[in-house]
Amino acid sequence: MEKMRITSMISGEKITKSNFALLSVNAARQILKGYIKNQKKLDEIVQCVEPDTISGFELKDILNEVFDAEGIKKAIVEKVKATQEMKDIGYDIRLLPEFKEEEKETDDQKKKRIGFPKNDIESLLTEFECKDSIAKLKEHQISSE
């Protein structure tokens, strides 16, 4: 079902685009009217909807999966709450702090951060059976510091 919805969205179907959009309370009422005929129950359920917190597809999925008024209200409240939490977590790009470019680390700072090996390099190379590398270290005059 989701694959078909996304394919319809990509192809540019107007109805599909509107179903992906978040609903106003009045738009939610219009969808709910098609499923719920009892005006009192309809009004109770509409009160659970907050503007721009549930999409047409989400609402229709709830109405096709849940068949009692209390279950519908509970499912709508959960969707609204989840959307509100996502809005609270999300950041507006204008509110993000400005980042400064990191300064280049000098060799002395790098040595201080990394530190010096406490083990003897030759003994490590011997332990890992890399004795050929010991000769290369001596050849290129590489010390343990």
VENZIQUI-V841272 format. One record per residue. N is the residue number from 1. RES is the residue in one letter. D_LAST is the distance of its C-alpha to the last C-alpha in Angstrom with 1 decimal. Layout:
# VENZIQUI-V841272
N/RES/D_LAST
N/RES/D_LAST
This chain:
# VENZIQUI-V841272
1/M/63.5
2/E/60.2
3/K/59.7
4/M/63.3
5/R/62.7
6/I/59.6
7/T/61.4
8/S/64.3
9/M/62.0
10/I/60.3
11/S/63.8
12/G/64.7
13/E/67.5
14/K/68.6
15/I/69.6
16/T/66.2
17/K/64.4
18/S/66.5
19/N/65.8
20/F/62.1
21/A/62.6
22/L/62.6
23/L/66.1
24/S/68.1
25/V/70.4
26/N/73.4
27/A/71.8
28/A/70.9
29/R/74.5
30/Q/75.8
31/I/73.8
32/L/74.7
33/K/78.4
34/G/78.4
35/Y/77.4
36/I/78.9
37/K/82.6
38/N/83.1
39/Q/82.8
40/K/81.9
41/K/79.0
42/L/77.9
43/D/77.7
44/E/75.7
45/I/73.2
46/V/72.9
47/Q/72.1
48/C/68.9
49/V/67.7
50/E/65.7
51/P/65.4
52/D/62.5
53/T/61.1
54/I/62.5
55/S/63.1
56/G/66.3
57/F/64.8
58/E/63.4
59/L/66.8
60/K/68.7
61/D/66.4
62/I/67.2
63/L/70.9
64/N/70.9
65/E/69.0
66/V/70.5
67/F/74.3
68/D/75.1
69/A/75.0
70/E/72.8
71/G/70.2
72/I/70.2
73/K/69.7
74/K/66.8
75/A/65.1
76/I/65.5
77/V/64.1
78/E/61.0
79/K/60.4
80/V/61.0
81/K/58.6
82/A/55.9
83/T/56.4
84/Q/56.3
85/E/53.0
86/M/51.5
87/K/52.8
88/D/51.2
89/I/47.8
90/G/47.9
91/Y/46.8
92/D/48.5
93/I/46.2
94/R/47.5
95/L/46.2
96/L/42.6
97/P/40.3
98/E/38.9
99/F/35.3
100/K/33.1
101/E/30.6
102/E/27.0
103/E/25.0
104/K/22.1
105/E/18.8
106/T/16.6
107/D/12.9
108/D/12.5
109/Q/14.9
110/K/13.2
111/K/9.8
112/K/12.3
113/R/14.4
114/I/12.1
115/G/9.9
116/F/6.9
117/P/8.1
118/K/10.1
119/N/11.0
120/D/10.1
121/I/9.7
122/E/12.5
123/S/14.7
124/L/14.5
125/L/15.5
126/T/18.2
127/E/19.4
128/F/20.0
129/E/21.5
130/C/19.2
131/K/19.2
132/D/19.8
133/S/16.4
134/I/14.8
135/A/16.9
136/K/15.8
137/L/12.1
138/K/13.4
139/E/15.9
140/H/13.8
141/Q/11.3
142/I/8.2
143/S/5.4
144/S/3.8
145/E/0.0
